[in-house]
Amino acid sequence: MNEIPDMSSVLARRLADAPWRTSTRSQTSNCVEVAPLPGGPAAVALRDSKDRGGPVLLFDRAGWAGFIAGTKNGQFDLS
């Protein structure tokens, strides 16, 4: 019998194996990490570098482009 893989465990493996990187502009206390995800509907993952086991934001290509554009335009500034 063929077993259907649990999608959450498949995603967890993809995230664990992802090539995470931190921006060179990150400050010591305000860092996020980003990782490209090959295959599947999510193309990019984003997480807090201080909580690597915590929540991860997943973006498709259009969503990532919108997030980057919003960040550059100050849409997410807290001040």
C-alpha positions in Angstrom: 0.0 0.0 0.0 1.3 3.5 -0.8 1.4 5.9 2.0 0.4 9.5 1.5 3.0 11.8 3.1 1.9 14.2 5.8 2.3 17.6 4.1 3.3 19.3 7.4 6.3 16.9 7.7 7.2 17.4 4.1 7.2 21.2 4.6 9.1 20.9 7.8 11.8 18.9 6.0 12.0 21.5 3.2 12.4 24.3 5.7 15.0 22.5 7.7 17.0 21.8 4.5 16.5 25.3 3.0 19.6 27.5 2.4 18.7 30.2 5.0 20.5 33.5 4.7 20.5 36.8 6.6 20.7 40.2 5.0 24.0 42.0 5.2 22.0 45.0 6.4 20.6 43.2 9.4 21.4 44.6 12.8 22.3 42.3 15.6 18.8 42.5 17.2 16.6 43.0 14.1 17.4 40.1 11.8 15.2 38.0 9.5 16.3 35.1 7.4 15.1 34.3 3.9 15.3 31.0 2.0 14.3 30.1 -1.6 12.1 27.0 -1.7 12.4 25.0 -5.0 9.2 23.3 -6.1 5.7 23.6 -4.6 3.5 26.6 -4.3 5.7 28.5 -1.8 8.7 30.0 -3.4 10.2 31.9 -0.5 10.3 31.4 3.3 10.9 34.2 5.9 11.7 33.7 9.6 13.0 35.6 12.6 16.6 34.7 13.2 16.2 34.9 16.9 13.4 32.3 16.8 14.5 29.8 14.2 12.1 27.2 15.4 9.2 29.6 15.4 6.7 30.7 12.8 7.7 31.0 9.2 6.0 33.2 6.6 5.6 31.5 3.1 5.3 33.5 -0.1 4.6 32.6 -3.7 6.5 34.6 -6.2 3.8 37.3 -6.6 3.4 37.6 -2.8 7.1 37.9 -2.3 7.4 40.7 -4.9 4.5 42.5 -3.2 6.1 42.1 0.2 9.5 43.5 -1.1 7.8 46.4 -2.8 5.8 47.2 0.4 8.9 47.0 2.5 10.8 49.4 0.2 7.9 51.8 0.2 7.7 51.9 4.0 4.3 50.1 4.1 5.4 48.1 7.2 7.2 50.8 9.1 6.1 50.9 12.7 7.0 54.6 13.3 
